[in-house]
Structures are given as C-alpha cells and as structure tokens.
C-alpha cells in the first residue's frame, strides 16, 4: 500500500473502532476504504446502526 492508502486505512480503522465495530470487521472495512474509497455498509454501535465510510474528493 502506498503512503496515502496506509493513512486512509488507519483513519478508517480508527473511525470504525470508535463506533464499536469489532477489530476484524474494522480491518476489513478499512481495507475496502483504502482501496476503493468506500467501506460499504456495516453494523456499528453494538449492532444498533448501519454505517458507511466514504472518501469525499475535494474539487
């Protein structure tokens, strides 16, 4: 992974973990976010919410 993708991965992983997502699920969603710019929908907040992390390109 390039430098910016590594930072994207860490940012998404930390965000998902802060939403009480499991470590394995957070890592998978962070990888998807780093590669494609979209984590897809996943359960957060102890299964009470469905969330998504999306890269917003400036421009």
BELKAPE-V28766 format. One record per residue. PSI is psi in degrees with one decimal (* if undefined). D_LAST is the distance of its C-alpha to the last C-alpha in Angstrom with 1 decimal. Layout:
BEGIN
<<PSI/D_LAST> <PSI/D_LAST>>
END
This chain:
BEGIN
<<140.1/24.3> <172.8/22.1> <-44.6/21.4> <-33.7/17.9> <-35.0/19.3> <-42.7/22.3> <-39.4/20.3> <-42.5/18.4> <-49.8/22.0> <-41.8/23.5> <-47.6/20.9> <-39.4/21.3> <-47.8/25.1> <-38.7/25.6> <-47.8/23.7> <-41.7/25.8> <-34.5/29.0> <-20.6/28.4> <17.8/28.4> <36.3/31.9> <147.9/31.0> <154.5/33.5> <-39.7/32.9> <-46.8/33.1> <-40.4/30.8> <-41.1/28.3> <-42.8/28.5> <-45.5/28.0> <-36.6/25.0> <-38.6/23.5> <-45.7/24.2> <-42.3/22.5> <-44.4/19.4> <-37.4/19.4> <-39.6/20.0> <-11.7/18.1> <9.1/15.5> <126.6/17.8> <-18.0/21.1> <169.6/22.7> <141.4/24.8> <156.2/27.5> <136.5/30.2> <178.9/29.9> <51.7/31.9> <35.8/35.2> <4.9/34.4> <-14.3/33.9> <159.5/30.2> <125.0/27.8> <169.8/24.5> <140.2/21.4> <123.0/18.8> <138.0/15.4> <126.9/12.5> <106.2/9.3> <133.2/6.3> <138.1/3.7> <*/0.0>>
END
